[in-house]
């Protein structure tokens, strides 16, 4: 009964990952194993340094935007209204859009003739269109905004679950004590949804580090990220060893977040 499961795990998970790690420690010229030459090559490469820096910056900007916007929308969606169901359905739409399609949708906003440049021009803030894909902080900001549009619905779902799990009697008791809405938010809501907030934060950090399709659509190879760097090393330069080294580093970073997620969820289950 368990044989198909074992074969699936071996064939589609463990073996490809182990092979990638093996190549990362193998010398491409002599075949020696193990060696750190591939890691020395990419660590000394400016492209890899830029890719790592860009990935970290987009992750930090993206997480800040996603968690703050997600919290704001989740709180608004708890407001009693006869249109609440419609609003909830509309906010979930981006989650159902394929990532590659969401990248194309963002081009309508961020291309040189997109409506963001049109808006800035009409407001008198710019005289010439901004090339958002040219590189630098503007490109990282564009990718972070596009990523936020795609994944914030997941954050909203998690935070909404936390908000709706808080008993109304808690707020009724605080109202008797004369607490304001601001005090309720900071002293009741935030502490009680902390586990949901932490899970959302870790899950999004995992996704943010393995970002690939959006920067490929929006910025091409002008602005590298860890995922696109590993892809480029493999397909553009045919170097499976440096690609494996970059992929292994990315794998380790994601494994740290996955381990944190397991610890968080495990702690929550124990508390329950």
Secondary structure, 3 states (H helix, E strand, C coil): CCHHHHHHHHHHHHHHHHHHHHHHCECCCCCCECCCHHHHHHHCCHHHHHHHHHHHHHHHHHHHHHHHHHHHHHHHHCCCCCCHHHHHHHHCHHHHCCHHHHHHHHHHHHCCCCHHHHHHHHCCCCCCCCCCCCCCHHHHHHHHHHHHHHHHHHHHHHHHHHHHCCCHHHHHHHHHCCCCHHHHHHHHHHHHCHHHHHHHHHHHHHHHHCCCHHHHHHCCCCCCCHHHHHHHHHHCCCCHHHHHHHHHHHHHHHHHHHHHHHHHHHHHHHHC
